[in-house]
Amino acid sequence: MLISKGHLSIRSLCIADKNNLAKWMSDPTVLQYYQGRDEPLDLDKVTEIFYDPDTEDVQCIIEYDGIPIGYIQYYLLDQESRDIYGYHDSNEVIYGMDQFIGEPDYWNRGIGTLLIQTMITFLTQQKQAHRIAMDPQTWNTRALHCYEKGGFQKVKLLPNHEWHEGEYRDCWLIEYQR
């Protein structure tokens, strides 16, 4: 177990998680917010994307009361991302993070806020992060509200930043600063 707080736990991704990932990454309700409904992933694509041995991302499964409900990854920002986000001159430790709750029955229950707050504590205390950055799409108001409740603030608009469902979408650079 990487992190545990109340009913929430975060553990390392393992090979047994493939089926849950394939289920989540082919569910149009989930894909609307993560990846896009036009890009469902089958088991082979899940293996290719989530089990790449060369990834530097720390990939984890989110559990609630011992039930796998989602995915989270965190990573040190690479130089390309630092430049895009405007951190090119910073010597700070800056992490990025991406996540989704893949079980819609667990949406709107405060679990996302708990997840974000737990990860902020972990990354700032255990990984000495000065900042944590994310780039959610501007239309994803539920996610933005969750992140802002966790302490993230909008920093700047990233026009046409992410390809999603056949078009480039604007995103917000949001950050938590220690």
Rosetta blueprint (number, residue, H / E / L):
1 M L
2 L L
3 I E
4 S E
5 K E
6 G L
7 H L
8 L E
9 S E
10 I E
11 R E
12 S E
13 L L
14 C L
15 I H
16 A H
17 D H
18 K H
19 N H
20 N H
21 L H
22 A H
23 K H
24 W H
25 M L
26 S L
27 D L
28 P H
29 T H
30 V H
31 L H
32 Q L
33 Y L
34 Y L
35 Q L
36 G L
37 R L
38 D L
39 E L
40 P L
41 L L
42 D L
43 L H
44 D H
45 K H
46 V H
47 T H
48 E H
49 I H
50 F H
51 Y L
52 D L
53 P L
54 D L
55 T L
56 E L
57 D L
58 V E
59 Q E
60 C E
61 I E
62 I E
63 E E
64 Y E
65 D L
66 G L
67 I E
68 P E
69 I E
70 G E
71 Y E
72 I E
73 Q E
74 Y E
75 Y E
76 L E
77 L L
78 D L
79 Q H
80 E H
81 S H
82 R H
83 D H
84 I H
85 Y H
86 G L
87 Y L
88 H L
89 D L
90 S L
91 N L
92 E L
93 V L
94 I E
95 Y E
96 G E
97 M E
98 D E
99 Q E
100 F E
101 I E
102 G L
103 E L
104 P H
105 D H
106 Y H
107 W L
108 N L
109 R L
110 G L
111 I H
112 G H
113 T H
114 L H
115 L H
116 I H
117 Q H
118 T H
119 M H
120 I H
121 T H
122 F H
123 L H
124 T H
125 Q H
126 Q L
127 K L
128 Q L
129 A L
130 H L
131 R E
132 I E
133 A E
134 M E
135 D L
136 P L
137 Q E
138 T L
139 W L
140 N L
141 T H
142 R H
143 A H
144 L H
145 H H
146 C H
147 Y H
148 E H
149 K H
150 G L
151 G L
152 F L
153 Q E
154 K E
155 V E
156 K E
157 L E
158 L E
159 P E
160 N E
161 H E
162 E E
163 W E
164 H E
165 E L
166 G L
167 E E
168 Y E
169 R E
170 D E
171 C E
172 W E
173 L E
174 I E
175 E E
176 Y E
177 Q E
178 R L
